[in-house]
Amino acid sequence: LYFPKIVDNWKRACERIVDRQEALAAAVAKIPASSVNAKANETQIAQAFELFYPGQEITNDVRITLSNLVAAEGNPQGSWQLLFYALCVSPGWQSL
């Protein structure tokens, strides 16, 4: 089933969260030894994944995809925004 209005609303909510400096800083602060002024390393990417998928092991394919996404963004804050946005809009965690 696909509910366009619901999907659009949750994407908008994700955009609003990562675009708000305070919300982004609060999310990054949940990851040990992280800062919005430095890009996430592989351990921190796995910890961000854990925030959305508690108790689930991150697969190698997902880790590589998220690492490439972070690496592609030149700005550290922008890389955190992309990482959290990608995790937020991913529908899997919302069914937990």
C-alpha positions in Angstrom: 0.0 0.0 0.0 1.1 3.5 -0.7 -0.3 6.5 1.0 1.2 9.6 -0.8 0.0 12.1 1.7 1.5 10.2 4.6 4.7 9.6 2.7 5.0 13.3 1.8 4.3 14.4 5.4 7.0 12.2 6.9 9.5 13.3 4.2 8.6 16.9 5.1 9.0 16.2 8.8 12.5 14.7 8.1 13.5 17.7 6.1 12.4 20.0 8.9 14.3 18.1 11.5 17.6 18.0 9.6 17.2 21.7 8.5 16.9 22.9 12.1 20.3 23.5 13.6 19.1 22.6 17.1 17.6 19.3 16.1 20.6 18.3 14.0 22.9 19.2 16.9 20.7 17.1 19.3 20.8 14.1 17.0 24.6 14.3 16.5 25.0 14.6 20.3 23.4 11.2 20.7 26.5 9.7 19.0 29.6 9.4 21.1 32.6 11.5 20.2 30.8 13.2 17.3 30.5 16.8 16.2 28.6 18.6 13.5 32.0 20.1 12.6 33.5 16.8 11.5 32.1 14.2 9.2 30.9 10.9 10.6 33.3 7.9 10.5 32.1 4.4 9.9 31.6 3.7 13.6 29.5 6.9 14.0 27.5 6.0 10.9 26.7 2.6 12.5 25.7 4.4 15.7 23.4 6.7 13.7 21.8 3.7 12.1 21.3 2.2 15.5 19.2 5.3 16.5 16.7 4.4 13.8 17.1 0.6 13.9 17.7 -0.3 17.5 19.1 -3.8 17.9 19.6 -4.4 14.2 23.0 -4.9 12.7 23.9 -2.6 9.9 24.6 -4.5 6.7 27.8 -4.0 4.8 25.9 -2.7 1.8 24.0 -0.1 3.9 27.3 0.9 5.6 29.0 1.4 2.3 26.0 3.4 0.8 25.8 5.7 3.9 29.6 6.1 4.0 29.6 7.1 0.3 26.8 9.6 1.0 28.7 11.2 3.8 31.9 11.3 1.8 30.3 12.9 -1.2 29.2 16.0 0.8 32.0 18.5 1.3 30.6 20.2 4.3 30.6 18.2 7.6 27.3 19.6 8.8 25.8 18.9 5.4 27.1 15.3 5.6 25.3 14.8 8.9 22.1 16.3 7.4 22.3 13.9 4.5 23.0 10.9 6.8 20.1 11.6 9.1 17.7 12.5 6.3 18.6 9.2 4.5 17.9 7.3 7.7 14.8 9.2 8.5 13.1 8.8 5.1 13.9 5.1 5.0 10.6 3.4 5.7 12.0 0.4 7.5 12.5 2.0 11.0 9.0 3.4 11.0 7.5 -0.1 11.2 9.4 -1.0 14.3 
